[in-house]
Amino acid sequence: MPSNHSNPAATAPQAILVAMSGGVDSSVAAALLLEQGHACAGVYLNLLPIDQTASAQPGEASAQPGEAAAQDVARHLNIPFHVFDFSREFEIAVLRPFAERYLRGETPNPCVDCNRHIKFSAVLGQADARGYDSIATGHYLRREARGERFLLRRAADRNKDQSYFLFSLTQRQLARTLFPLGELTKEQTRRIAEAHGLPCARRRESQDICFVPGGDYGAFLERYLGTPLIPGDFVDPDGKVLGRHRGTACYTLGQRRGLGLALPQPGYVLAIRPEENTVVVGEESALYSRTLIARDVNFIAVDSLQSPMKCRAKIRYRQKEQPAAAEQLDGQTIRVTFDEPQRAITPGQAVVLYEDDYVIGGGRIAGA
């Protein structure tokens, strides 16, 4: 993979539509592009179809605190600001699959789905409709050119790198998207925000999924589905009942905390079986596996894998990339075999393949 190509920033002034959340990252992205002489406008996507704090009906767009914060920043930067309602699309492409996959015993990654199906396509569509040349976001990652292909490279700040969530970007999207923060650290970003007097300079970041404040997935699913989850049995690998669970959708592979079981040794979730309404709990050693199958794959660095490829791969955002080999089984399926067994390969999560700093591609884990 090349390492000597520069990040293709726009050399001539462009009209750029900047996706703004109200946070420091996207705000600084807009400020930096303005400094470079581009004509920018901010856009805020209203995504939530149900108000998590009130009794709005499904399909209603809820008021989002980030909208006011993003508008304040746009006013401070003296740039146009737009708000677009994509709550219906978010409901169909993110919320509904999130609930359905949890009920199937998976642990979905809604940020991957949102980036894939909503954010980039929505902002790019609005840019096309309004005559903007490019779009930009506050993600920490880098875009590079290799001939006619655009590559996705990890951010200079490895602690903030977000390439894991964006493996599904298409060549068309990469060709039209700028990532102004790719060479910065978070602290540098905050210092730039302070230097520009941005109102969000020290705004605290939320680590929660936007539609699950507090991280209680079970409570969200009950509210979203309008029906309580059905309790069932915790069982050991031999089927012996160990206790009662709240509902299979409340658990994920590898989970130890929050089980409420009194066991002679630590117990971990080994399997979720919604068809039996059971959650299998056992020893941690049973969580390890070397091979996974992933579907809905997307490649960035190549068109496809013509033969098994040595790479490094990771199965969760905060994991360090691990040596592996990837093989394409069909147009939408790959098999990844790790050199060493990996803990809790979780259906619904993403596996992302790397060569050096560059994203080869990735897909949704179907199973180990």
N, C-alpha and C positions, 0 to 999 in steps of 0.2 A: 504494500500500500504506500502511496507517495507521502513524503514528509516535507517536500520543498515547494509546495504551492501556497501562495498567499491567500488569505481570506478575501473573497471577492466583494469588497464594499463598492458601493456605487461611486464612481469617480466623478460623474456629472450630476448636477442636482436632479433629484427625482421627487415625485409626489408619492409620499409613503403613508399608508394607513397603519397606525400603531395600535396593536391590541393592548388595552390598558385595563388593569384590574383595580387600580387605586393603590397598589403596593409600590414599594420603592423600586423594584427591579424594572417593571414596565415603564415607570415614570422616568427613570434615568435613561432607559433606552430611547425614549422620545426626546429627552434633553440633548443627548449625544448626537442624534441625527440632525436636530436643529442646528447644533454647533457646526456640523459638517456642511451646512448650507442647503439641506433638503427642506422641502415644503411638507410639513407633517399635519396629520389630523389624528385624533384619538378616537378609538371605538371601544365601547363597552358592550359585551354580550350578556344580555339577561337570559340566564339559562334555567333557573329553578322553576319548574312548573307548579310546585306546591310550596306553600309557605310552611317552613318547619316549626314556626312558633305560633301560628294561628290556624284557623280552620278553613283556609281557602280550599276551593274545590280543585281536583286534578285538572290540569290544563290552564289554570290561572297563573300568570307570572307573578312571582312574589317580589316585593321591594328588597333590593340587595344593598347592604351598607357600602360595598365597594363602588357602587355607581356614583354616589355622592363624592367619595374620595377621589375617584378618577376624574370627575368633572372639576373638582377643585384644582387638581394638577393641571388639567388642560387650560383652565382659566389663568393659572399662574404662568404657564408657558405661552399663553396667548395663541392657542391653536384651536381650530374647529373641533367639535366633539359630537360624536354620534352615539346613540344607544339603539341597539337592535335586539329585538325579541326573538330568541331561538329556543324558547322554552318547549315548544311542541317537538321540535327536532331532538332536543336533549332528552325529553321524555321517551321518545321512541328508540333512540340510538344508545342511550346510556342508562337511564333509570330503570326502564323495563328489563333490559338484559341483566342489569345488576341484580335485581330482585330474583329473576328467573334462575340465574346461575347459582345464587346462594341456595335457593330451594333445591337445586340439583346436587348440592354438596360441594360446589366449587367455591373458590375465593376470588372473585373478579377484581380487576384493576380498573376502576372507572376513569382514572386520569388518562390511561392509555386509550380507552375507547373514546373519551371526549376529544382528545387531540386528533385521533384518527378520523372520526366521523363528523365532528362539529367545529371545533375552534378554527383549524386551519382552512378547511373548506368554506366555512361561513365567512371568515374575514376576507379570504381571497375572492370569494364571490361578491362581497360588497365592494372590494377594491375594483374589480372588473366593472361592476355596474356604475361606479362613480369616476372611472377614469384614472385610478391611481396606478403607478408603475409597479410598486412593490408593497409588501406588508412587512411588519417587524414585530418581534415579541421580546419580552424580557427574560427568555430562557437562557440558562448558562450552557451554551454549547457553540461549536464553530462550524461554519460551512466553508468548504473548499471546492475548487474547480479542478477537474481532471479531464482535459479535452472537453467533450460535450456533456460529461457526467458531473453531477454535483455530489460531493461526499459530505457525510456528517461526521464531525470529529468531536471528541470529548472536550469539555471546557478546560481552560488552563487551571481553574480552581477545581481540583478533583472532588473536594467536599461538596461542591454545589452542582457538579455536572448533572445534567438532566437528559442526557442522550438516551437513557433507558426508556423514558416515557415517549420518545419521539422516533422510534425505529420504523414506524409505519408511514413516515413522510414519503410522498411520491417525488419523482424527479421534477414534475411540474411545480409542486409546492416549494421544493428546495430552490428552484430557479428563481422564484419570486419572493423569497423570504430572507430577511436580514436578522442577524442575532448580534446586536451591538455589545452585549456583555460577555461574549465568549472568552475574551482575554483578561477579564477582570476577576478579582476576588470580591466576596460579599462586602468586606470592609471598605474596599476601594469604591464600590458602588454607593455605599452609604456616605462616604466622604464627598463624592460627586453630588449626591442629593443635597447634602448640607451646603456645599459651595453654591448651588443653584437656588438655595432657599426653598426647596420643595417641601410642601406641607407634610409629606409622608416620610421624611428623611429617617425618622426613628420609629416608624410605625412597626408594631410587633407583627410577626408573621404567624399565621395559623398553620398547624401541621395536620389539621383535620381535613377529611374529605368535605367539600363545600356543602353537600346536602346531608352530612351526618355529623353535625356539631357534637362534640363530646365523644365521638367514636363508638356509640352504642348502636351497632348494626341491627341487633335484634329489635330494639325499640323502633328504629327507622322502618324496618320491614313490616312490623305490625301496623304502624301508622300508614305506610304506603299501600299495603295490601288491604287494609281495613279489616283484618281478622287476626286473632291471636295466633302465635306459633304454637305448635302442638308438642308438649313435653313427651319425652320417651326415655329409653334406658341407655345408660352408659354400660358397655359390656367389655369384657376382656377379649383377647384374640380367640379364646375358646368358646365365647358366647356367654360366659358367666356374668350375671347382672351385678354391676358395681354401684349403681345409684341412678338418679334421675337427672336428665338434662332439660334445659329450657326450651329446646327446639334445635334441630340440627343446623339451622342457618346461623346460630349464634357462635359457631366454632370453626376453627381452621386447623389444617394439618400442623403438627408440631406444637400446638398450644399446650401450655402447662398451667398457667395461672387462670383463675376464675372457674375451675371445674367443680369446686365444692365437694371434692371426694376425699375421704380419709383412707389413704392407702399406706401399706407398709413401706413402699418406696415411691419415689416420684413417678407420676403417671403423665403420659403425653397422648394427645390425640393422634391416632395412627390412621384412622379412616373414618369417613362420614358416609353413612348409608341411608339416605333419605327414603329409599323405597321400603326399608325396614324400620325407619324412624329410630335408628340406633347410631351411637357414636362409639367407636372402638378406641379403647384406652389401653396403653401398655408401655413397655420400656422404650427408652429413647433410641436404643440401638436398632430397633425395627424401622426407624424413619429413613434410613440411608439407602440410596439407590444411585446407580451410575448412569442410567439411560432414561431419556424422556422422549415423548412424541409431542410435537407442537404443530398446530394448524393455523390457518389464516395468516400465513407468512407473508412478509414483505421484505424485499431486498433493496438496499441502497447502493452498496459498492459494486454489485454485480447484477446481471439480469436474472441469473439462477445459478445453482451449484451444479456444475457439470460432472463433478466427481466428489468423493468425500474430501472435506477440507479441514485441515487443522486450524484451530482458532482458540479464542478464549471466550467463555460464555458466563453469564450470570442469570440467576433465576429470581432475584429480588433486587430492589433498588439499591439497598445499602450493602449488598454483598460485593466482595472483591471478585473480579473476573477469574474464572478457573479454567485450566487447560482442558480442551475438549476436542472432539471431532464432530463435524456436522455433515449430514448426508440428506439430500433431497429425495423424498419418496415419490412425490407427485407435485403438481403445480402449486398446491397449497399446504403441503405437509413436509416436515423435516424430522429427522431423528438426530438427537444430540447425545453423544456418549462421552462422559467425563472421564478424565484420567483417574480421578479419585471419587469415591461415593459422595453424594451431596445430601445434605439434610433437608427433609421435608420438601420434596419437589411437589409443588402445589398446583393442581388443576385450576385454571382460570387466571393464573398469574402469567407474566410474560417471561420468555427467555430471549435474551438479546446476545448476538454474536459480535465479537470484536476481533480485529487484527490490528495490533498496536493500539493507536488511539482512535481508530476508525470503526464506525458501525458497519458491519457487513449486512445485517438485517436481523429479523426476529420474528416471533410468532407467539400465539397463545398456547400455553401448556395444556395439553389434553390429558396427560397422565404420565406416570413413571413406569 
